[in-house]
Amino acid sequence: MIIDALKGKYALPALLSRLKMAKSSYYYQQAVMNKPDKYLSQRVQITSIFHENRGIYGYCRIYLALKRKEIMLSEKIICRIMKEEKLLVLCSNKRKQFVFGGNNARSREHDLTRFPFKSAV
């Protein structure tokens, strides 16, 4: 924080008034920043799983890999950790497109209503 950098040179109340910041907000931010990371061990495992699989695993597959190791962690937390660690999956799923009853050739060949029929009667 900028206040910490200037705290040795100027008084804290003068800095807080100049930056229009409440004293309680400053001390709250200090407490939050000094708190240890809650998910440090899980963060290490998520990054190792991601790099072991050449960056192909997304959060769903990482969730399943952690579940196999009996580590229960929410998918939302895994997504957040992946964003914080900048773990991006670079390859996308390339799936086939299926034509459902559209203009495919086989259905035209076997469509008997197109042909003009003449009755023998």
N, C-alpha and C positions, 0 to 999 in steps of 0.2 A: 504494500500500500504506500501511497505517496506520503501519508501522515507519518509512517514509521521512518521513512527516509529523512524527513525534516524535523523529527521530534528532538533530535540532539541540538539543533540550532535554534528552534523556536519553542515556546511553551505550548503544551497540548491544548489548553482552552482557546488560545489565540488561533491555532491551526483549525480547530473544530469550528469556531465561529466564522473564520474566513471561508471555509469550505461548506458552510451551512449544513453541518452534520451534527446530529445529537450525540452526546457522550455515551448514552446507552447503546446506540447503534454501533459506535466504534468498538466498544468493549465486547459486544455480541460478535462482531466480525472477527475480533482477535481470538475469541474462544473457539469459534467455528474453524478458523484456519489452523489453530494449534492442536485440534483434535486429530488423533491418529486415524488412518484409513480403516474403515470398518470391513471392507472387502479385499484386503491386501492379498491374502492367500488365494482367494478365488480369482482375483485379477491376474495373478501369475499363471494359474492353471488355464484360464481362458485364453491368454496370449499364447501359451505353449501349445494348446490344442489347435488354435488357429494356424500357427506356423508349422506344426507337424503335418498338417493336411494341406500345405501349400496355398493357404489363403482361400480355399474353396468353401470351407464350412461357414455357414451363416449362423444366426443366433439359434435357430431351431435345432440344427444338428449339434451345435455346441451344448445346448441344453440336454440333448439326449446323451451325449458323451459324458457330461457331468453326472447325469442321472445313473449311468452305468457304473460310475465310480462312487456312487452313493453320496453325492453332494447335491443337496436340494437347494436350488436357487431359482428365483423367479425369472421368467423370460424377459420381463421389462428391465430387470436389473442387469441381465446379460447384455441387452441392447444398449443400456446406458454406459456400461463398462466398455463395450466395443466402440462406442462413439468417443468416449474419453481417451481411449488408447489409439484411436484412429485406425481401427481394424476394419477395412472395407473389402467386401468380396468383389473382385474385379470381373469375374466371368458370370455371365447370366445364363439362365436356363433357356436352351434352345429346344423348343418342343415342336412337334409336327402339327400342322394345321389340318384338321379333318373337315371334309365337305359333307354336310348332312343334307342329303336330298336335293342338292343344288344342281348345277349343270355339269354333272359328270357323264362321261361317254357311255358307260355301261347302262345307266338308266334310260338313255335315249334309244339305244339299240333294242331294248326289250319292251319299249313302250308301244303297244299294239294299237293304241287309239289314234296314232298319227297317220296310219295307213288307210287310204280309202278302200273300203270293202264293198263289193257288189254281191248282192244275194243272187242265187241261182233260181229262185222261185219266181 
